Amino acid sequence: MMIRRERWKSNFSQIPNETLRNHELSNSSFRLLMYMLSMSDGWIFRNSKIAKDLGKSERWVRAGLTELEKAGYIRRRAIRNKRGQITEWERVIYDLPVAENTSVVNTDI
């Protein structure tokens, strides 16, 4: 068997092999992640737009986002106004999973 690759100069994405070979993600979440990683930096997405582009429902998108967040590919951060109220959520998508914020637990008994 032989692999032949095109030498792309533009309009392509680089995705780490570790991510491409992650067998823990469902096929749906994997497809959603590949779609999002193919977008340019700073891309702001809407669930409705993703659903339309992929021919899926917004419910499918939300389920995929939840799975990707649990797997560490997405982190959400609340944006608050001056009164401390959440006005929106910022999502950052990573090409490799990031570890959860962990706190030190005393295991001495």
N, C-alpha and C positions, 0 to 999 in steps of 0.2 A: 504494500500500500504506500502511496506517496501523497504528500500534501503539497498543493500549489496555492500560493497566496498572491493576491494583488498587492502592489506597493501603492497604498493610498497616500495622497498628498493633502487631501482635505475631505471634510464631511465623513469622518469616521470617529470611533470611540476606542479608547484603551480601557480595558477592564481587567483587573488582576485575575490570574488563573485560579487563585484560591476562591474567588467569588464565583467564577464560572463553574467551578467543580463542587460547589457547595450542594451536597445532596440532602441537606436538612430542610431546605426551603421547598414549599409546594411548587408545582409547575406554574400555577397562577401568580404566586408572589415573585417567583424568579422572572417571569415575563414582565411583570410590572416594574421590577427593579431594573431590568435591562432597558426598558422604555425610558424610565426616568434618568438613568445614567447616560443615555444617548443625547440628552438635552444639554444645552450650553450652560456654563457656570452662571449663576444668578437667575436661572429660569424660575419663574413663579408659576406654580401649577394650580389648577382647579380640578377637583374630583370629576366634575361634569365633563370637562375637556378631555381628561384622560379616558374616561368611560367611552366617550364618543370616538376618540382616536383608535381605541382598542376594540371597539364593538362590544363592550361589556356594560354592565349596570354600575351605577354609583355604589350600590351595595357591594359588588364584587371588588371595586376599588378600595372601599373602606376596609373590607376584610383583609385585602392584601397589604394595605398600609399598616394595619394592626399587627399582622404577622411579621412584617419587616421591622417594625419598631421593637417587637419582642426579641427578634433575632439580632438587633443592634445595628441595622443598616439605616435606621431613621431615628433621629432624636427630635423631640418637640420641646419648645420653650415658650412659656406664656409671655406675651407682650402686655404690659400693664400701663394704664393711664396714671395720672398724678394722684388719683384717689385709691390706687391699688387694684382697680378692677381690671380683669382680663378683657382686652379689646380684640385680640387676635392671637393666633398660634403661629409660631415660626417653626417650620420643619426643615431640618438639614438632612440631606441624603448622603450617605457615605458609600464609597466603593468597596470598603472592607468593614466588617462589623466592629463597632467600638464597644468596649467593655462598659457594663453598667457602673454607675457610681456606687461604690461599695463603702460601707463603714466598717471600722475595725470592731470586731466582736471579741470580747474576752472569753477565751476558751478554757482558762484555768478554773479548776474545780476545787 
